[in-house]
Amino acid sequence: MRMDYTALLPEVVLLAAAVITLLAGSYLPRRRQILTRWFTLGALLTSASAALIPLGQPATEIFTRTYAIDTPTTVIRLLVPLSTAVVILIGRSEFSGTPRESETYALLLLATLGTVVVAGTTDLLVLMAGYLLASIPLYALIGLSRTARAAEATLKTYLMGALFGVLLLAGITLLTALGSSSSYPDLTRGLEHAPPAAIAAGFVAVIIGLLFKAGGVPGHFWIPDAAESSSPAIAAFLTTIPKLGALIALARLVPVAPSSIDLPLLIAVLAALSMTVGNLAALAQTNIRRLLGWSTVSQVGYLLMPVAVITTTPTASGALLTYLVLYALTNLTVFGTVACLPRRKNLTDWAGVARSHPWLTGTLIVGSLSLLGTPPTAVFAGKLLVFTATWSGGLAWLVIIAAANTVLSLVYYLRLLISPFQTPATIPDTPAAAQTPKSPSVMPVILGIAVIVAGPIALGIGLL
């Protein structure tokens, strides 16, 4: 039994920062709340830096084999805090000076910590604790905009979170009872002689519960409403960060299941459903953030593909991690661009933006082409690695469905690409402030350049 508290330094930094930020915000005057922003950014960078300490060391499990310190955990420890830092920079104008500024940063830190815990745990009980820690702050973050639609989205997300949380807990309870342990290594041995039907019921419940966090079918219904109703930066967070931890958790869970149940087939079916439902629903959307919300649902389908072959293909784990990094970069780029012009909510509102904001238009084009999977952008590299791994794992039918869905998604991504170049039907009768970027456009432009550069780099590394 190894009790290495220093190994949890990245998580401890996030927890301490959340508590300090919340307490500091209670005493600082409104004009000094900006200090909590810089403190939060510093804590996120510190946590990501601390994640580099185990590099070069062999993978290990600590605290009675309930938490893994390995490559997936290290990637998530780096990716999630850095992504949250980008979200804060994207939303600095919408967070600054608000009555709940410090509380927003504290909630973001707690949700980030929960996501990291969900990804790193190898114990069902710790998984449940991480799930709650990652979920509860989201309800408050969605409702911070204090509109009627945000209240409705918060209630829907809360009710669905409670339902899928109960389902997850029921599955954890059943598997723990059948395997006489909640630890993944012990469950692998303990479930060998348990009834297959009961094992299948337990795993199905846990997987469906985790799909609420990932935003995949059947736990996807809250994503479009939350993306549309919350502020742009919060929409970027909730459509990106939670799924990073949930997908790694699913990848850890699949190898635990005994061979008596075909869990990879279930994951493959859910992948096909997620990409198809997300793309079909996106076709009918006119609200740009709602369209992007459905787009993230479809992206979960592609991200589930390597999970389905994680036990049969050695390259599946690397493909999943690569796709997660490239997807997070791309999704934050697109939402960062949308956040610069938050009053342009519908596709028609973006007519004429190409002339007034060419840099933002270029960034939107790069991000949309990347989500589509157009070479040489970031997500193209991720899709190529994922498709190759899935084909090697014997799921050629899933690759064909994914390719067909990629072609289908071209329809609504083209609508997104064309909108800025269209001529406005009427001259917008809005003040000049509404036509200028509310958030500085430097951050999304930098991210857009990174999207272009990351694709060839990822392919070069992946093909070595």
C-alpha positions as CSV (number, residue, x, y, z in Angstrom):
1,M,0.0,0.0,0.0
2,R,1.5,3.3,-1.1
3,M,0.4,6.6,0.5
4,D,2.3,9.1,-1.7
5,Y,0.7,12.5,-0.9
6,T,3.3,14.3,-3.1
7,A,2.0,12.4,-6.1
8,L,-1.3,14.3,-5.8
9,L,0.3,17.7,-5.9
10,P,-1.5,18.9,-9.1
11,E,-4.9,17.9,-7.5
12,V,-4.0,19.5,-4.1
13,V,-3.0,22.8,-5.9
14,L,-6.5,22.9,-7.6
15,L,-8.3,22.2,-4.4
16,A,-6.4,24.7,-2.3
17,A,-6.8,27.4,-5.0
18,A,-10.5,26.9,-5.1
19,V,-10.8,27.4,-1.4
20,I,-8.5,30.4,-1.3
21,T,-10.2,32.0,-4.3
22,L,-13.6,31.6,-2.7
23,L,-12.5,33.0,0.7
24,A,-10.5,35.9,-0.9
25,G,-13.5,36.9,-3.1
26,S,-15.6,37.2,0.1
27,Y,-13.3,39.9,1.5
28,L,-11.9,41.7,-1.5
29,P,-13.8,44.8,-2.8
30,R,-15.4,44.6,-6.2
31,R,-12.6,46.6,-7.9
32,R,-10.0,44.2,-6.5
33,Q,-11.8,41.0,-7.6
34,I,-9.4,40.8,-10.6
35,L,-6.8,39.6,-8.2
36,T,-8.7,36.3,-7.9
37,R,-8.5,35.9,-11.7
38,W,-4.7,36.2,-11.8
39,F,-4.4,33.9,-8.7
40,T,-6.6,31.3,-10.5
41,L,-4.6,31.5,-13.6
42,G,-1.4,31.1,-11.6
43,A,-2.8,28.1,-9.8
44,L,-3.9,26.4,-13.0
45,L,-0.4,26.9,-14.5
46,T,1.2,25.6,-11.3
47,S,-1.0,22.5,-11.3
48,A,-0.1,21.8,-14.9
49,S,3.6,22.3,-14.1
50,A,3.3,19.9,-11.2
51,A,1.9,17.3,-13.6
52,L,5.3,17.2,-15.3
53,I,7.1,15.8,-12.2
54,P,6.2,12.1,-12.8
55,L,7.5,12.2,-16.4
56,G,10.0,9.5,-17.1
57,Q,8.9,7.4,-14.1
58,P,7.1,4.1,-14.5
59,A,3.3,4.0,-14.2
60,T,2.1,3.3,-10.7
61,E,-1.1,3.2,-8.5
62,I,-1.3,5.0,-5.2
63,F,-3.6,4.9,-2.1
64,T,-4.4,1.2,-2.2
65,R,-4.6,1.1,-6.0
66,T,-7.4,3.7,-6.2
67,Y,-5.5,6.3,-8.3
68,A,-3.2,5.8,-11.3
69,I,-0.2,7.9,-12.1
70,D,0.3,7.1,-15.7
71,T,0.3,8.6,-19.2
72,P,-3.4,9.2,-19.4
73,T,-3.5,10.9,-16.0
74,T,-0.5,13.0,-16.9
75,V,-2.1,14.2,-20.2
76,I,-5.3,15.1,-18.4
77,R,-3.4,16.8,-15.6
78,L,-1.8,19.0,-18.3
79,L,-4.7,19.4,-20.7
80,V,-7.6,20.2,-18.3
81,P,-6.0,23.0,-16.3
82,L,-4.5,24.6,-19.4
83,S,-7.9,24.4,-21.1
84,T,-9.6,26.0,-18.1
85,A,-6.9,28.8,-18.2
86,V,-7.8,29.4,-21.8
87,V,-11.5,29.6,-20.9
88,I,-10.8,32.2,-18.3
89,L,-8.8,34.2,-20.8
90,I,-11.6,33.9,-23.4
91,G,-14.2,35.1,-20.8
92,R,-12.1,37.7,-19.0
93,S,-14.4,40.5,-20.3
94,E,-17.6,38.7,-19.4
95,F,-16.3,37.7,-16.0
96,S,-14.6,41.0,-15.0
97,G,-16.6,43.1,-12.6
98,T,-19.5,40.8,-12.3
99,P,-21.0,40.2,-8.8
100,R,-20.0,36.5,-8.9
101,E,-16.5,36.9,-10.4
102,S,-14.5,35.1,-7.7
103,E,-17.2,32.5,-7.3
104,T,-17.0,31.8,-11.0
105,Y,-13.3,31.1,-10.8
106,A,-13.8,28.9,-7.7
107,L,-16.4,26.8,-9.5
108,L,-14.2,26.5,-12.5
109,L,-11.4,25.2,-10.3
110,L,-13.6,22.7,-8.6
111,A,-15.0,21.4,-11.9
112,T,-11.5,21.1,-13.2
113,L,-10.4,19.1,-10.1
114,G,-13.4,16.8,-10.5
115,T,-12.5,16.2,-14.1
116,V,-8.9,15.3,-13.3
117,V,-10.1,12.9,-10.5
118,V,-12.6,11.2,-12.8
119,A,-9.8,10.6,-15.3
120,G,-7.2,9.3,-12.9
121,T,-9.1,7.1,-10.6
122,T,-9.1,3.3,-10.8
123,D,-11.7,2.8,-8.1
124,L,-15.5,3.0,-8.6
125,L,-16.1,4.9,-5.3
126,V,-13.6,7.5,-6.1
127,L,-15.1,7.7,-9.6
128,M,-18.4,8.6,-8.0
129,A,-16.8,11.3,-5.9
130,G,-15.1,12.8,-8.9
131,Y,-18.3,12.6,-10.9
132,L,-20.1,14.7,-8.3
133,L,-17.3,17.2,-7.9
134,A,-17.2,17.7,-11.7
135,S,-21.0,17.9,-12.1
136,I,-22.3,20.1,-9.3
137,P,-20.3,23.2,-10.2
138,L,-21.6,23.0,-13.8
139,Y,-25.2,23.6,-12.6
140,A,-24.1,26.9,-11.0
141,L,-21.9,27.9,-13.9
142,I,-24.8,27.5,-16.4
143,G,-27.1,29.6,-14.3
144,L,-24.7,32.5,-13.7
145,S,-26.0,34.5,-16.7
146,R,-29.3,34.8,-14.7
147,T,-31.7,34.6,-17.6
148,A,-34.9,32.6,-18.0
149,R,-33.3,30.3,-20.6
150,A,-30.3,29.8,-18.4
151,A,-32.6,28.9,-15.5
152,E,-34.3,26.4,-17.7
153,A,-31.0,24.9,-18.9
154,T,-29.7,24.7,-15.3
155,L,-32.8,22.9,-14.1
156,K,-32.6,20.5,-17.1
157,T,-28.9,19.8,-16.5
158,Y,-29.5,19.3,-12.8
159,L,-32.4,16.9,-13.2
160,M,-30.5,14.9,-15.9
161,G,-27.3,15.0,-13.7
162,A,-29.3,13.6,-10.8
163,L,-30.9,10.9,-12.9
164,F,-27.7,9.7,-14.5
165,G,-25.8,10.1,-11.2
166,V,-28.3,7.7,-9.5
167,L,-27.9,5.3,-12.5
168,L,-24.1,5.5,-12.1
169,L,-24.3,4.9,-8.3
170,A,-26.6,1.9,-8.9
171,G,-24.1,0.4,-11.3
172,I,-21.2,1.0,-8.9
173,T,-23.2,-0.6,-6.1
174,L,-24.0,-3.6,-8.2
175,L,-20.5,-4.1,-9.5
176,T,-19.0,-3.6,-6.1
177,A,-21.3,-6.2,-4.6
178,L,-20.6,-8.7,-7.4
179,G,-16.9,-8.3,-7.4
180,S,-16.4,-7.8,-3.6
181,S,-14.4,-4.7,-4.3
182,S,-14.5,-1.3,-5.9
183,S,-10.9,-1.3,-7.1
184,Y,-10.5,-2.0,-10.8
185,P,-7.7,-4.6,-10.5
186,D,-9.7,-6.5,-7.9
187,L,-12.9,-6.3,-9.9
188,T,-11.2,-7.9,-12.9
189,R,-10.6,-11.0,-10.7
190,G,-13.8,-10.8,-8.6
191,L,-16.2,-10.6,-11.6
192,E,-14.9,-13.8,-13.3
193,H,-17.5,-16.1,-11.8
194,A,-20.4,-13.6,-11.3
195,P,-23.6,-13.9,-13.4
196,P,-23.1,-12.3,-16.8
197,A,-26.5,-10.6,-16.9
198,A,-25.8,-8.9,-13.6
199,I,-22.3,-7.8,-14.7
200,A,-23.8,-6.4,-17.9
201,A,-26.4,-4.4,-16.0
202,G,-23.8,-2.9,-13.7
203,F,-21.4,-1.9,-16.5
204,V,-24.3,-0.5,-18.7
205,A,-25.4,1.7,-15.8
206,V,-21.9,3.0,-15.1
207,I,-21.2,3.7,-18.8
208,I,-24.5,5.5,-19.4
209,G,-23.9,7.6,-16.2
210,L,-20.4,8.6,-17.5
211,L,-21.9,9.5,-20.9
212,F,-23.8,12.3,-19.2
213,K,-20.4,13.9,-18.4
214,A,-19.1,13.1,-21.9
215,G,-22.2,14.5,-23.5
216,G,-22.8,11.4,-25.6
217,V,-26.0,9.5,-26.3
218,P,-28.1,8.9,-24.2
219,G,-26.8,11.5,-21.8
220,H,-26.5,14.3,-24.3
221,F,-29.8,16.3,-24.0
222,W,-28.5,19.0,-21.7
223,I,-25.6,20.0,-24.0
224,P,-27.4,22.1,-26.6
225,D,-29.5,24.0,-24.1
226,A,-26.6,24.7,-21.8
227,A,-24.4,25.8,-24.7
228,E,-27.0,28.2,-26.0
229,S,-28.2,29.6,-22.6
230,S,-24.9,30.0,-20.7
231,S,-22.3,32.7,-21.5
232,P,-19.9,31.9,-24.3
233,A,-16.9,31.2,-22.1
234,I,-18.9,28.9,-19.9
235,A,-20.3,27.2,-23.0
236,A,-16.7,26.6,-24.1
237,F,-15.9,25.1,-20.7
238,L,-18.9,22.7,-20.4
239,T,-18.7,21.5,-24.0
240,T,-14.9,20.7,-23.7
241,I,-13.6,20.1,-20.2
242,P,-16.0,17.5,-18.6
243,K,-15.8,15.1,-21.6
244,L,-12.0,14.9,-21.3
245,G,-12.1,13.2,-18.0
246,A,-15.2,11.1,-18.8
247,L,-13.7,9.5,-21.9
248,I,-10.5,8.5,-20.1
249,A,-12.7,7.0,-17.3
250,L,-14.5,5.0,-19.9
251,A,-11.2,3.8,-21.4
252,R,-10.1,2.6,-18.0
253,L,-13.4,0.9,-17.3
254,V,-13.7,-1.2,-20.5
255,P,-10.7,-3.5,-19.9
256,V,-12.2,-4.3,-16.4
257,A,-15.2,-6.1,-17.9
258,P,-14.8,-9.9,-18.2
259,S,-14.9,-11.5,-21.6
260,S,-18.4,-12.9,-20.9
261,I,-19.9,-9.6,-21.9
262,D,-19.2,-7.7,-25.1
263,L,-18.7,-4.2,-23.6
264,P,-16.7,-2.9,-26.6
265,L,-19.7,-3.6,-28.9
266,L,-21.9,-1.5,-26.6
267,I,-19.3,1.3,-26.8
268,A,-19.2,1.0,-30.6
269,V,-23.0,1.3,-30.9
270,L,-23.1,4.3,-28.6
271,A,-20.3,5.9,-30.7
272,A,-22.3,5.4,-33.9
273,L,-25.5,6.8,-32.2
274,S,-23.7,9.8,-30.8
275,M,-22.1,10.9,-34.0
276,T,-25.3,10.3,-36.0
277,V,-27.7,12.0,-33.6
278,G,-25.4,15.0,-33.1
279,N,-24.9,15.6,-36.8
280,L,-28.6,15.1,-37.8
281,A,-29.7,17.5,-35.0
282,A,-27.1,20.1,-36.0
283,L,-28.5,20.3,-39.5
284,A,-31.6,22.1,-38.3
285,Q,-30.0,24.6,-36.0
286,T,-29.9,28.4,-36.6
287,N,-28.4,29.4,-33.3
288,I,-24.6,29.2,-33.6
289,R,-23.9,28.0,-30.1
290,R,-26.7,25.5,-30.2
291,L,-25.3,24.2,-33.5
292,L,-21.8,23.9,-31.9
293,G,-23.4,22.1,-28.9
294,W,-24.8,19.4,-31.2
295,S,-21.4,19.3,-32.9
296,T,-19.8,18.4,-29.6
297,V,-22.3,15.6,-29.2
298,S,-21.2,14.2,-32.6
299,Q,-17.5,14.6,-31.6
300,V,-18.1,12.3,-28.6
301,G,-19.0,9.6,-31.1
302,Y,-15.6,9.9,-32.8
303,L,-13.9,10.0,-29.4
304,L,-15.6,6.8,-28.3
305,M,-14.2,4.9,-31.3
306,P,-10.8,4.2,-29.8
307,V,-12.5,3.3,-26.5
308,A,-14.3,0.5,-28.3
309,V,-11.0,-1.1,-29.4
310,I,-9.0,-0.2,-26.3
311,T,-8.5,-3.9,-25.4
312,T,-7.6,-5.1,-28.9
313,T,-5.5,-2.3,-30.5
314,P,-2.3,-1.1,-28.9
315,T,-2.5,2.3,-30.7
316,A,-6.0,3.0,-29.4
317,S,-4.9,4.7,-26.2
318,G,-2.5,7.0,-28.0
319,A,-5.1,7.8,-30.6
320,L,-7.7,8.7,-27.9
321,L,-5.2,11.0,-26.0
322,T,-4.2,12.7,-29.2
323,Y,-7.7,13.3,-30.4
324,L,-8.7,14.7,-26.9
325,V,-5.8,17.2,-27.0
326,L,-6.6,18.3,-30.6
327,Y,-10.3,18.4,-30.1
328,A,-10.0,20.6,-26.9
329,L,-7.7,23.0,-28.8
330,T,-10.2,23.2,-31.8
331,N,-13.4,23.5,-29.7
332,L,-11.9,26.3,-27.6
333,T,-10.8,28.1,-30.8
334,V,-14.3,28.1,-32.2
335,F,-16.1,29.1,-29.0
336,G,-13.4,31.7,-28.3
337,T,-14.2,33.2,-31.7
338,V,-17.9,33.2,-31.0
339,A,-17.3,34.8,-27.6
340,C,-15.7,37.8,-29.3
341,L,-19.1,38.7,-30.8
342,P,-21.6,37.4,-28.2
343,R,-24.6,39.4,-29.5
344,R,-24.4,37.7,-32.9
345,K,-26.4,34.6,-31.7
346,N,-27.8,33.3,-35.0
347,L,-26.0,32.3,-38.2
348,T,-27.7,35.2,-40.0
349,D,-26.3,37.6,-37.5
350,W,-22.8,36.7,-38.7
351,A,-23.5,38.1,-42.2
352,G,-20.9,40.7,-43.1
353,V,-18.5,39.7,-40.4
354,A,-15.9,38.7,-43.0
355,R,-15.5,42.4,-44.0
356,S,-15.6,43.9,-40.5
357,H,-13.6,41.3,-38.7
358,P,-11.4,39.3,-41.2
359,W,-9.1,37.8,-38.5
360,L,-12.1,36.4,-36.5
361,T,-13.6,35.1,-39.7
362,G,-10.4,33.4,-40.6
363,T,-10.2,31.8,-37.1
364,L,-13.8,30.6,-37.4
365,I,-13.0,29.0,-40.8
366,V,-9.9,27.2,-39.4
367,G,-11.8,26.0,-36.4
368,S,-14.8,24.8,-38.4
369,L,-12.6,23.0,-40.9
370,S,-10.8,21.3,-38.1
371,L,-14.0,20.1,-36.5
372,L,-15.0,18.8,-39.9
373,G,-11.7,16.9,-40.2
374,T,-10.1,18.8,-43.1
375,P,-6.4,18.3,-43.7
376,P,-4.0,19.6,-42.4
377,T,-5.9,20.8,-39.4
378,A,-5.7,19.4,-35.8
379,V,-8.8,17.2,-35.7
380,F,-8.0,15.7,-39.1
381,A,-4.9,14.2,-37.5
382,G,-7.0,13.0,-34.6
383,K,-9.6,11.4,-36.9
384,L,-7.0,9.7,-39.0
385,L,-5.3,8.1,-36.0
386,V,-8.7,7.1,-34.5
387,F,-10.0,5.7,-37.7
388,T,-6.8,3.7,-38.3
389,A,-6.9,2.3,-34.7
390,T,-10.6,1.4,-35.0
391,W,-10.1,-0.3,-38.4
392,S,-7.2,-2.3,-36.9
393,G,-9.4,-3.3,-34.0
394,G,-11.8,-5.1,-36.4
395,L,-14.6,-2.5,-36.4
396,A,-14.6,-1.6,-40.0
397,W,-18.4,-1.0,-40.0
398,L,-17.9,1.8,-37.3
399,V,-15.2,3.5,-39.4
400,I,-17.6,3.5,-42.4
401,I,-20.4,5.0,-40.3
402,A,-17.9,7.6,-39.0
403,A,-16.8,8.5,-42.5
404,A,-20.4,8.9,-43.6
405,N,-21.1,11.1,-40.6
406,T,-18.1,13.3,-41.5
407,V,-19.5,13.9,-44.9
408,L,-22.9,14.6,-43.3
409,S,-21.4,17.2,-41.0
410,L,-20.0,19.1,-44.0
411,V,-23.6,20.4,-44.6
412,Y,-23.9,22.4,-41.4
413,Y,-20.2,23.3,-41.1
414,L,-20.5,24.9,-44.6
415,R,-23.4,27.0,-43.3
416,L,-21.1,28.1,-40.5
417,L,-18.3,28.9,-43.0
418,I,-20.5,30.8,-45.4
419,S,-22.4,33.0,-42.9
420,P,-19.7,35.6,-42.4
421,F,-19.4,36.2,-46.2
422,Q,-23.1,36.8,-46.8
423,T,-24.5,40.3,-47.2
424,P,-26.7,41.4,-44.3
425,A,-30.4,41.6,-45.3
426,T,-30.7,44.9,-43.4
427,I,-28.3,47.3,-41.8
428,P,-28.0,46.2,-38.2
429,D,-29.9,48.7,-36.0
430,T,-27.6,48.2,-33.0
431,P,-25.0,50.5,-31.3
432,A,-21.4,50.4,-32.4
433,A,-20.4,48.6,-29.3
434,A,-22.4,45.6,-30.4
435,Q,-20.5,45.4,-33.7
436,T,-17.1,45.4,-32.1
437,P,-15.5,42.4,-30.3
438,K,-16.6,42.3,-26.7
439,S,-13.6,40.1,-26.0
440,P,-10.1,40.8,-27.5
441,S,-9.6,38.6,-30.6
442,V,-5.9,37.9,-29.9
443,M,-6.6,34.6,-28.0
444,P,-8.8,32.9,-30.6
445,V,-6.4,33.9,-33.4
446,I,-3.5,32.4,-31.5
447,L,-5.5,29.3,-30.9
448,G,-6.4,29.2,-34.6
449,I,-2.8,29.3,-35.6
450,A,-2.1,26.4,-33.1
451,V,-4.9,24.4,-34.8
452,I,-3.1,24.6,-38.1
453,V,0.3,23.8,-36.7
454,A,-0.9,21.0,-34.4
455,G,-2.2,18.8,-37.1
456,P,1.1,18.0,-39.0
457,I,2.9,17.8,-35.6
458,A,0.4,15.2,-34.3
459,L,0.6,13.2,-37.5
460,G,4.4,13.3,-37.4
461,I,4.5,12.0,-33.9
462,G,1.7,9.5,-34.4
463,L,3.3,7.9,-37.4
464,L,6.7,7.5,-35.9
